């Protein structure tokens, strides 16, 4: 089984991501152990709640540099929900708090005129081919819970329509990230996680 490290920094329901990865065949470990993370074939950074609180907890756990290094060292890396947002430089939700800076630009509030948060199933609009979205249903419904999203769409694999196009999934080099929750997105979400595990195994 492929070893996948799910970064454990004490925020939210990190175990749900671990269990979903185990369901698709990974040896997924919820861990803050630097040695185990270094040995893993892939690394996952989940997140729920506020950007600033998540970044503070990641730093307090001594995992901010570990996450940044893992995202740059050619191993598959995946950010989920706020874990995706943390990969960017900053967020208007938490002014003055630096993100990991793996991806360019800020996280910004969703457009006015729509309910905040977006807490619903929504359809992905796939923008370019990517193994991240290989094998999804058409239309591909996934589950979102968020009030903020990436401003820069350069690396977007898919968007959704919520008061305009919202970045829903990105790929840059070996880094994947989803604004939605694959672990809560039924068959499509499990397929995305399976795609990630297959990539780690390769």
C-alpha positions as CSV (number, residue, x, y, z in Angstrom):
1,X,0.0,0.0,0.0
2,X,1.2,3.5,-0.8
3,X,2.1,5.6,2.2
4,X,0.4,9.0,2.3
5,X,1.0,11.4,5.1
6,X,-2.0,13.5,6.2
7,X,-0.6,16.5,8.1
8,X,-1.9,16.5,11.7
9,X,-1.9,20.0,13.1
10,X,-5.0,19.7,15.4
11,X,-7.5,21.5,13.3
12,X,-11.0,20.2,12.4
13,X,-11.9,16.8,11.2
14,X,-8.6,15.8,9.6
15,X,-9.4,12.1,10.1
16,X,-12.2,12.3,7.5
17,X,-9.6,12.9,4.8
18,X,-7.4,10.1,6.2
19,X,-10.3,7.7,6.2
20,X,-11.3,8.6,2.6
21,X,-7.7,8.0,1.4
22,X,-7.7,4.6,3.2
23,X,-10.9,3.8,1.5
24,X,-9.3,4.2,-1.9
25,X,-6.4,2.0,-1.0
26,X,-3.7,4.2,0.6
27,X,-1.8,3.6,3.7
28,X,-2.9,7.0,5.0
29,X,-1.4,8.2,8.3
30,X,-2.5,11.2,10.2
31,X,0.8,12.4,11.5
32,X,3.0,15.3,12.6
33,X,6.2,13.1,12.6
34,X,8.7,14.7,10.4
35,X,10.5,11.4,9.6
36,X,7.3,9.7,8.5
37,X,6.3,12.7,6.4
38,X,9.7,12.6,4.7
39,X,9.2,8.9,4.0
40,X,5.7,9.2,2.5
41,X,5.1,8.9,-1.2
42,X,2.6,11.8,-1.0
43,X,1.5,14.5,1.4
44,X,-2.0,15.9,2.1
45,X,-2.9,19.1,3.8
46,X,-6.6,19.3,4.8
47,X,-8.2,22.3,6.5
48,X,-11.4,23.6,7.8
49,X,-12.3,26.9,9.6
50,X,-10.5,30.2,9.4
51,X,-7.3,30.8,7.4
52,X,-5.5,32.6,10.2
53,X,-6.3,30.0,12.8
54,X,-5.2,27.1,10.5
55,X,-1.9,28.8,9.6
56,X,-1.3,29.5,13.3
57,X,-1.9,25.9,14.2
58,X,0.3,24.6,11.4
59,X,3.1,26.8,12.6
60,X,2.6,25.8,16.2
61,X,2.8,22.1,15.2
62,X,6.1,22.8,13.5
63,X,4.6,21.7,10.1
64,X,4.6,24.9,8.1
65,X,8.2,24.5,6.7
66,X,7.5,20.7,6.4
67,X,4.4,21.4,4.3
68,X,6.2,24.0,2.1
69,X,9.2,21.7,1.5
70,X,6.9,18.8,0.7
71,X,5.1,20.9,-1.9
72,X,8.4,21.7,-3.6
73,X,10.2,18.4,-3.5
74,X,8.6,16.7,-6.5
75,X,6.4,14.4,-4.5
76,X,2.6,14.5,-5.0
77,X,1.1,17.1,-2.6
78,X,-2.6,17.8,-2.2
79,X,-4.4,20.7,-0.4
80,X,-8.0,20.4,0.5
81,X,-10.4,23.3,1.3
82,X,-8.6,25.7,3.7
83,X,-5.6,23.4,3.1
84,X,-5.8,24.7,-0.5
85,X,-6.1,28.3,0.6
86,X,-3.0,28.0,2.9
87,X,-0.9,27.2,-0.2
88,X,-1.4,30.8,-1.4
89,X,0.4,33.9,-0.2
90,X,-2.3,35.5,2.0
91,X,-6.0,35.7,2.6
92,X,-8.4,38.7,3.1
93,X,-10.0,36.6,5.8
94,X,-6.9,37.1,8.0
95,X,-5.0,40.3,7.1
96,X,-1.4,40.2,8.0
97,X,-1.2,36.4,8.2
98,X,1.2,34.9,5.6
99,X,0.3,31.7,3.8
100,X,2.8,29.1,2.6
101,X,3.4,30.9,-0.7
102,X,3.5,27.8,-2.8
103,X,0.9,29.2,-5.2
104,X,0.7,32.9,-6.3
105,X,-1.7,35.5,-5.1
106,X,-4.2,36.0,-2.4
107,X,-7.4,34.3,-1.2
108,X,-10.3,36.6,-1.5
109,X,-14.0,36.7,-0.3
110,X,-16.6,35.2,-2.6
111,X,-18.5,37.7,-4.8
112,X,-21.2,39.8,-3.3
113,X,-24.8,38.9,-4.1
114,X,-24.4,35.2,-3.2
115,X,-24.9,33.5,0.2
116,X,-21.8,33.2,2.3
117,X,-20.6,30.5,2.8
118,X,-21.2,28.5,-0.3
119,X,-22.4,25.3,1.5
120,X,-23.8,23.1,-1.3
121,X,-23.2,20.7,-4.1
122,X,-22.0,22.5,-7.2
123,X,-20.9,21.4,-10.7
124,X,-17.3,21.6,-11.8
125,X,-16.5,23.4,-15.1
126,X,-13.3,21.6,-16.2
127,X,-10.9,24.1,-17.9
128,X,-8.1,21.8,-19.1
129,X,-7.1,18.2,-19.0
130,X,-5.6,17.0,-15.8
131,X,-5.1,13.6,-14.0
132,X,-6.7,15.4,-11.0
133,X,-10.2,15.3,-12.7
134,X,-9.7,12.1,-14.8
135,X,-12.7,9.8,-14.8
136,X,-15.2,12.1,-13.2
137,X,-18.9,12.0,-14.1
138,X,-20.3,14.5,-16.5
139,X,-21.6,16.7,-15.0
140,X,-19.3,16.4,-12.0
141,X,-21.0,17.3,-8.8
142,X,-18.8,18.0,-5.7
143,X,-19.4,19.5,-2.2
144,X,-18.3,22.9,-1.1
145,X,-18.2,24.7,2.2
146,X,-16.3,28.0,2.0
147,X,-16.6,31.8,1.9
148,X,-13.2,32.5,0.3
149,X,-11.4,31.3,-2.8
150,X,-8.2,31.9,-4.8
151,X,-8.1,35.1,-6.9
152,X,-5.5,33.9,-9.4
153,X,-6.9,31.3,-11.9
154,X,-3.6,30.7,-13.7
155,X,-3.3,27.1,-12.3
156,X,-7.1,26.3,-12.4
157,X,-8.1,22.9,-13.6
158,X,-11.7,23.5,-12.8
159,X,-14.0,26.3,-11.6
160,X,-17.6,26.4,-10.4
161,X,-20.3,29.1,-10.9
162,X,-21.1,30.9,-7.7
163,X,-21.8,34.6,-8.5
164,X,-19.3,34.1,-11.3
165,X,-16.4,31.7,-11.9
166,X,-14.8,30.5,-8.6
167,X,-11.5,28.6,-8.7
168,X,-12.4,25.0,-7.6
169,X,-9.3,22.9,-8.3
170,X,-5.7,23.7,-9.3
171,X,-2.7,21.9,-10.5
172,X,0.9,23.2,-10.6
173,X,3.8,20.8,-11.1
174,X,3.3,18.1,-8.4
175,X,0.8,20.2,-6.4
176,X,-2.9,19.5,-6.6
177,X,-5.5,21.4,-4.5
178,X,-9.3,21.4,-4.3
179,X,-11.5,24.1,-2.8
180,X,-14.3,21.5,-2.4
181,X,-14.1,18.5,-0.1
182,X,-13.4,15.3,-2.0
183,X,-13.9,13.3,1.1
184,X,-17.5,14.6,1.2
185,X,-18.1,14.4,-2.6
186,X,-19.3,10.8,-3.0
187,X,-18.0,8.9,-6.0
188,X,-16.4,11.9,-7.7
189,X,-14.5,12.8,-4.6
190,X,-13.3,9.3,-4.1
191,X,-12.2,9.2,-7.7
192,X,-10.1,12.4,-7.2
193,X,-8.5,10.9,-4.1
194,X,-7.9,7.6,-6.0
195,X,-6.2,9.6,-8.8
196,X,-4.0,11.2,-6.2
197,X,-3.0,7.8,-4.7
198,X,-2.3,6.4,-8.1
199,X,0.0,9.3,-8.8
200,X,1.8,8.7,-5.5
201,X,2.2,5.1,-6.3
202,X,3.7,5.9,-9.7
